[in-house]
Amino acid sequence: MGMTEYPAGGGIGHALVFAGGLCGASGVALSAAAAHLGGAFVGTAASFLLMHAPVFLAVGLLGGNSVLRTGSLILLVGLLLFSGDLLARDFLGSRLFPMSAPIGGMLLIGGWVVMAASALMRPRP
């Protein structure tokens, strides 16, 4: 498999690798911002971005069943809502929308549960 080839899963693999790269880069940049500028929530958002980036890279590069890919997409949406709300609070002074962080947090939990459940799926012949 060459550098630009991904396992089955179509464009989802490319999208997840792209998301993983952006999450990692954003996490590093926001960690620096938190260290130099402060902000109550920037460090938390940076940590969440950095800890989830490898998941998106792994699923995007290695593939997996459709349940695993679905779980990783749920995780991504949850991460965007959760981290986005925390960053909006610090940088914009307001939330993304009411309940965006709790909804994002629930999606993060749900995404991890779906990913765990993917291990229980029988492979298709």
Residue, then its C-alpha position, 0 to 999 in steps of 0.5 A: m500500500g502506497m503513501t496515498e492509498y487507504p484501506a476500504g472505506g472510501g473518502i471516509g479514510h481520507a477525511l479522518v486522516f485529514a481531521g486527525g492532522l488538523c486536530g493534532a496541529s490545532g492541539v499543539a497551537l492551542s497548547a502554546a496559546a494556553a501557555h502564553l495567553g492563558g484562558a480558562f478553557v483553551g488548555t482543555a480544548a487543546s488536550f481533547l484535540l491532541m488526545h483524539a487526533p491519533v484515533f482519527l489517524a489510526v482509523g483513517l489509515l488502518g480502516g476497520n468495519s463500518v461501525l468503527r468508522t461510524g463511531s469515529l465520525i460520531l467522535l469527531v462531531g462530538l469533539l468539534l462541538f465540545s472543543g468549539d464551545l470551550l474555545a468560543r467561550d474564551f475567544l468570543g466570550s459566548r457559547l456556540f449555542p446552548m448545550s453545545a458542550p454537553i451535547g458534544g461530551m455526550l457524543l464523545i462518550g457515545g462515539w467511544v461506546v460505538m467504537a468499542a461495540s465495533a469489536l463485537m461485530r462479526p466480520r462479513p465473509 
